[in-house]
Amino acid sequence: DHSTINRWVLSYAPMIEKRLRQFRRPHCGSVRIDETYVKIRVKWRYLYRAIDKHGNPVDFLLSAKRDLEAAKRFFRKTLKDQPLLSPNKICTDGANTFPSATKASVEDGLLQPAPAHYATKHLQQGIESDHFRVKKNMPKIGGF
């Protein structure tokens, strides 16, 4: 039954993610970070996502707010215990929270000193064009 599978996903997904995190591969050193809003159970949430320059997913975070603390939490989740995954180039869409979160992550030792931060729209095209797949309406039986 779909409700049983949904309960399994809710209970086992954090455990599976924890075990699979150790097998993440180092990316190419350049990441594109973006956030979008999605509706989950009639509430709007912000989905932070990071991909490398080849389009491979690096990490994601679902947050209730779009603020500096959420951006810092995304960087902590992405870079915690993974020094190989620390990018030297970060490309964002110009949101005002990312430069502050980048500086805070450098001070906390999660990022390399002085990573290059680009705020451009044309480099974001790969992640921006993928938003429609995330926001597409799901059937009632298999929704988020």
Backbone as a ProteinNet text record, in pm:
[ID]
protein_1_A
[PRIMARY]
DHSTINRWVLSYAPMIEKRLRQFRRPHCGSVRIDETYVKIRVKWRYLYRAIDKHGNPVDFLLSAKRDLEAAKRFFRKTLKDQPLLSPNKICTDGANTFPSATKASVEDGLLQPAPAHYATKHLQQGIESDHFRVKKNMPKIGGF
[TERTIARY]
84.4	0	89.1	47.8	129.6	148.7	52.1	69.3	174.8	185	287.8	426.3	439.2	568	605.1	506.2	532.9	582.5	523.4	569.9	710.6	742.7	878.1	978.2	942.7	1032.6	1057.2	952	967.6	1051.9	1042.5	1117.2	1259.6	1280.6	1411.7	1498.4	1442.4	1520.2	1636.7	1619	1735.2	1847.9	1813.3	1914.3	1987.6	1913.5	1974.9	2066.1	2019.9	2103.6	2232.9	2224.3	2343.2	2444.8	2397.3	2488.7	2546.2	2468.2	2515.4	2605.3	2602.7	2684.5	2834.1	2877	3020.1	3068.6	2977.8	3016.5	3008.9	2985.2	2979.5	3114.9	3113.3	3237	3272.4	3401.2	3439.3	3391.9	3345.3	3298.6	3413.4	3382.7	3486.2	3542.6	3498.9	3553.2	3470.6	3369	3282.7	3137.9	3065.2	2926.2	2834.4	2711.5	2605.7	2501	2464.8	2370.4	2249.4	2131.5	2009.6	1903.4	1802.7	1689.7	1562.3	1462.5	1330.8	1228.3	1104.9	1000.8	914	872.9	784.7	675.3	562.6	450	446.2	459.4	457.8	352	251.9	140.6	81.5	42.9	-19.4	63.2	191.2	279.3	393.1	429	538.6	670.4	764.3	897.8	1001.7	1121.7	1231.3	1323.4	1354.6	1442.8	1575	1679.2	1814.1	1880.2	1942.1	2008.3	2143	2234.9	2366.9	2399.2	2450.2	2496.3	2636.8	2713.7	2844.5	2827.2	2936.3	2923.8	2883.8	2889	2845.7	2700	2633.8	2492.5	2466.9	2570.5	2552	2512.8	2412.4	2370.1	2477.1	2495.2	2589.9	2514.8	2414.2	2335.5	2210.4	2118	1996.3	1954.4	1868.2	1813.7	1675.7	1581.6	1446.5	1432	1387.4	1382.5	1249.7	1205.2	1080.9	1103.1	1224	1252.2	1365.9	1366.8	1475	1550.6	1644.5	1718.7	1864.2	1940.4	2083.1	2107.3	2028.3	2046.5	2021.7	1923.7	1897.4	2013.8	2069.8	2184.6	2305.6	2328.9	2440.2	2419.2	2295.3	2265	2288.3	2256.5	2280.7	2429.9	2511.6	2656.6	2710.7	2662.8	2709	2673.5	2551.3	2508.1	2589.6	2615.4	2687.1	2833.6	2897.8	3042.5	3088.4	2998.3	3036.3	3109.7	3224.4	3305.7	3347.8	3345.5	3383.8	3480.1	3605.6	3697	3723	3707.3	3728.4	3618.5	3502.5	3390.8	3384	3484.1	3485.8	3516.8	3422.1	3444.6	3533.7	3604.5	3683.9	3613.9	3504.2	3421.2	3275.3	3205.7	3064.8	2987.8	2888	2806.6	2665	2611.9	2475.7	2399.2	2271	2186.4	2176.9	2254.8	2253.1	2169.9	2120.5	2046.5	2141	2091.6	2179	2224.6	2172.6	2213	2339.3	2368.8	2480.5	2618.4	2646.8	2779.7	2808.3	2709.5	2728	2746.3	2669.2	2682.1	2817.1	2867.6	2999.5	3107.7	3100.9	3199.5	3193.7	3073	3059	3114.9	3097.2	3149.7	3301.5	3360.4	3506.8	3558.3	3490.9	3532.6	3519.1	3417.6	3399.2	3492.6	3566.9	3660.6	3599	3475.7	3411.3	3454.4	3481.8	3525.3	3671.9	3733.9	3870.9	3876	3988.8	3998.7	3979	3899.1	3871.8	3825.2	3712.2	3659.8	3603.1	3613.5	3559.5	3407.7	3340.6	3195	3145.7	3067.5	3011.2	2860.9	2808.1	2662.9	2618.6	2594.3	2554	2431.2	2360.2	2241	2270	2365.6	2386.4	2452.7	2534.3	2592.8	2490.7	2384.8	2281.1	2180.2	2192.7	2090.6	2065.4	2168.1	2151.1	2062	2074	1992.6	1857.4	1852.8	1727.1	1631.1	1682.2	1595.1	1541.2	1594.5	1549.6	1436.8	1403	1299.2	1162.1	1133	1000.5	978.1	1085.3	1069.4	1036.1	1093.3	1068.1	928	883.8	754.9	637.7	664.8	558.3	459.7	330.9	229.4	243.8	237.9	245.6	103.3	83.1	-49.1	-84.2	-211.5	-255.7	-203.7	-197.1	-158.9	-10	72.1	215.1	278.6	205.6	255.9	363.7	419.7	524.5	471.3
-117.9	0	124.4	229.9	349.6	418.2	406.1	469.6	395.8	265.9	189	227.1	238.7	278.8	418.3	508.7	643.6	641.2	560.4	549.2	493.2	395.9	340.6	446.6	524.6	631	731.1	772.3	870	816.7	688.4	634.9	591.8	541.2	487.6	582.3	686.9	776.2	843.4	895.7	955.5	854.8	733	630.9	593.3	582.8	549.3	662	788.2	900.9	905.1	878.2	880.1	775.9	658.8	553.2	578.9	642.2	666.2	788.5	879.2	1000.3	969.6	859.5	827.5	785.4	754	710.8	822	946.2	1057.8	1077.7	1107.4	1130.4	1278.1	1309.3	1450.5	1506.2	1628.2	1689.6	1765.4	1838.6	1901.6	2029.9	2074.5	2194.4	2318.6	2311.3	2425.5	2382.1	2454.3	2418.1	2534.8	2501.2	2599	2575.3	2679.3	2667.4	2754.5	2700.5	2775.1	2727.4	2810.6	2771	2799.7	2718.4	2738	2700.2	2736.9	2703.8	2593.4	2501.8	2392	2381.5	2332	2315	2169.4	2149.3	2014.5	2011.4	1928.3	1917.4	2054.3	2126.6	2259.3	2368.1	2344.3	2445.5	2471.4	2598.2	2634.4	2617.2	2549.6	2526.4	2566.2	2594.7	2629.9	2510.3	2479.3	2367.8	2425.1	2409.8	2450.6	2332.4	2356.8	2249.6	2297	2203.4	2232.1	2124	2169.1	2075.9	2118.7	2024.8	2064.8	2115.3	2156	2219.1	2121.7	1991.7	1892	1852.3	1908.7	1880.8	1770	1714.8	1608.8	1669.9	1613.2	1670.3	1653.5	1757.6	1753.2	1731.4	1815.1	1801.7	1886.8	1867.9	1947.4	1964.1	2062.2	2087.4	2147.1	2099.8	2152.8	2238.3	2363.5	2457.2	2531.7	2570.9	2647	2794	2843.4	2984.6	3000.7	3116.2	3150.9	3267.6	3235.6	3339.2	3296.3	3376.4	3350.2	3219.4	3193.4	3069.6	2946	2950.5	2836.3	2815.2	2924.5	2912.5	2856.7	2903.1	2848.7	2701	2663.2	2522.6	2437	2491.3	2417.7	2393.9	2497.7	2480.3	2381.6	2389	2293.9	2151.4	2130.7	1995.4	1943.1	2029.8	1988	1957.4	2036.8	2028.4	1960.9	1924	1863.9	1731.3	1717.9	1595.3	1556.2	1648.2	1616.7	1721	1722.9	1825.6	1815.1	1696.7	1682.2	1750.4	1769.8	1827.3	1978.6	2039.6	2185	2248.8	2323	2380.2	2503.4	2526.5	2648.4	2755.6	2720.7	2816.2	2791.6	2896.9	2886.5	2985.5	2937.3	3021.9	3023.8	3143.2	3158.3	3253.5	3268.3	3352.3	3496.4	3535.9	3673.9	3694.8	3587.8	3602.7	3660	3752.4	3823.8	3740.3	3620.7	3537.5	3457.4	3427	3339	3398.4	3525.4	3578.2	3574.8	3607.2	3602.5	3459.6	3366.5	3225.9	3169.8	3214.1	3170.2	3218.9	3346.1	3400.4	3327.9	3298.7	3227.1	3085.4	3021	2885.4	2884.8	2990.3	3001.1	3019.8	3104.4	3127	3001.4	2918.2	2792.6	2682.8	2705.3	2605.8	2502.4	2524.9	2430	2449.5	2573.8	2604.9	2642.8	2627.7	2672.5	2824.5	2878.4	3024.5	3089.9	3194.3	3277.2	3197.9	3126.8	3063.2	3169.9	3146.3	3241.3	3231.9	3346	3349.4	3430.8	3365	3430.7	3444.1	3558.7	3579.9	3612.7	3508.3	3526.8	3444.1	3483.2	3409.5	3306.3	3334.4	3240.5	3111.5	3114.6	2990	2907.3	2970.9	2902.7	2830.7	2840.2	2786.8	2637.9	2561.1	2417.3	2383.9	2457.6	2429	2500.3	2618.1	2690.7	2617	2556.7	2487.9	2356.6	2312.7	2188.2	2211.3	2335.6	2362.6	2309.2	2308.2	2264	2117.4	2037.2	1895	1880.8	1967	1961.1	2011.2	2115.2	2177.3	2112.3	2017.8	1954	1886.3	1899.9	1838.3	1686.7	1630.1	1485.6	1430.2	1307.7	1248.2	1236.9	1242	1237.6	1113.5	1002.3	878.1	872.8	947.1	938.5	1074.5	1167.7	1302	1310	1431	1452	1421
0	0	0	-66.3	-76.1	58.6	148.9	280.9	364.3	347.9	418	366.2	236	178.8	224.7	232.6	280.5	425	509.3	648.9	654.8	570.4	566.8	525.4	423.8	377.7	489.6	558.4	666.7	781.5	809.8	923.7	886.1	765.1	729.2	645.8	588.1	501.4	574.3	696.7	764.1	789.4	823.2	847.8	718.1	609	480.9	435.4	451.2	410.5	491	619.4	705	659.5	621.9	579.2	439.9	353	216.3	203.4	300.1	292.7	283.8	343.7	341.9	203.2	112.7	-20.7	-124.1	-81	-175.8	-240.8	-369.7	-443.7	-440.5	-442.5	-454.9	-588.7	-586.7	-710.2	-775.6	-878.7	-961.7	-902	-786.7	-723.6	-745.8	-830.6	-858	-837.9	-753.5	-727	-758.4	-796.7	-818.8	-711.9	-638.8	-527.2	-557.8	-531.3	-554.8	-457.9	-439.1	-356.4	-433.4	-408.6	-466.7	-361.5	-384.1	-288.4	-346.4	-260.2	-298.1	-193.3	-235.1	-144.1	-98.9	31.2	87.6	196.8	174.9	270.4	302.3	200.4	201.5	269.8	295.1	351.9	253.7	238.2	150.6	223.9	160.2	215.8	111.9	158	68.4	53.1	-70.2	-102.4	-150.7	-69.9	-106.9	-175.7	-292.2	-365.5	-415.6	-427.4	-484.2	-586.6	-702.2	-805	-845.5	-901.6	-953.8	-1096.2	-1159.4	-1290.5	-1401.1	-1371.2	-1468.6	-1449.3	-1347.9	-1323.5	-1223.5	-1162.5	-1063.9	-930	-862.1	-734.2	-627.3	-546	-435	-305.1	-278.1	-155.3	-164.9	-67.3	-61.8	83.2	107.5	241.2	225.5	303.4	306.2	430.8	415	526.1	526	643.8	654.7	621	640.1	615.8	516.2	453.1	360.4	423	508.3	578.5	593.2	665.2	681.9	756.6	859.3	936.6	851.5	762.8	674.7	577	525.6	433.9	506.8	631	710.1	739.3	770.7	798.8	674.9	556.5	432.3	410.9	432.7	418.8	521.6	645.6	748.2	710	662.7	624.7	506.1	410.7	290.6	318.4	403	419.8	547.4	635.3	762.7	740.9	800.3	795.6	654.3	559.4	422.1	368.2	407.8	357.5	207.1	148.5	4.7	-76.3	-14.8	-87.2	-73.9	-14.3	0.5	-134.3	-191.8	-324.7	-319.7	-430	-438.3	-521	-589	-661.6	-625.5	-585.2	-549	-635.1	-704.7	-790	-734.8	-710.5	-660.3	-750.9	-721.3	-805.5	-756.2	-660.4	-612.7	-488.5	-425.8	-300.6	-195.2	-114.3	-21.3	97.6	115.9	229.7	202.6	76.2	45.9	72.9	43.2	77.4	227.2	308.8	453.9	502.9	446.3	485.5	442.5	327.9	282.2	376.9	416.6	511.2	644.7	692.4	819.6	809.4	694.3	675.8	668.7	611.4	609.5	751.3	830.9	969.4	1054.6	1024.5	1098.2	1051.2	942.8	893.3	801.3	756.3	666.6	521.6	483.5	347.8	346.2	229.2	211.3	227.5	267	276.5	139.5	137	19.1	-102.8	-92.9	-213.7	-307.5	-435.3	-532.7	-532.2	-516.9	-513.5	-632.8	-718.6	-835.3	-816.4	-848.2	-844.7	-986.8	-1064.9	-1204.4	-1233.9	-1336.4	-1374.6	-1483.1	-1573.4	-1683.4	-1638.4	-1532.6	-1481.9	-1403.9	-1359.9	-1282.9	-1371.3	-1500.7	-1590.1	-1567.8	-1538.2	-1517.4	-1400.2	-1291.8	-1174.3	-1182.9	-1244.1	-1257.8	-1350.6	-1457	-1551.3	-1495.3	-1384.6	-1322.4	-1222.5	-1191.1	-1091.9	-1133	-1262.6	-1303.1	-1269.7	-1269.1	-1233.1	-1085.1	-1003	-858.9	-827.3	-897.6	-868.8	-941.7	-1027.6	-1103.8	-1009.7	-1039.4	-955.2	-956.1	-837.4	-823.1	-814.4	-857.2	-840.2	-692.5	-661.5	-521.5	-449.3	-520.2	-454	-421.6	-495	-471.2	-445.3	-388.8	-369	-264.1	-248.9	-148.9	-11.2
[MASK]
++++++++++++++++++++++++++++++++++++++++++++++++++++++++++++++++++++++++++++++++++++++++++++++++++++++++++++++++++++++++++++++++++++++++++++++++

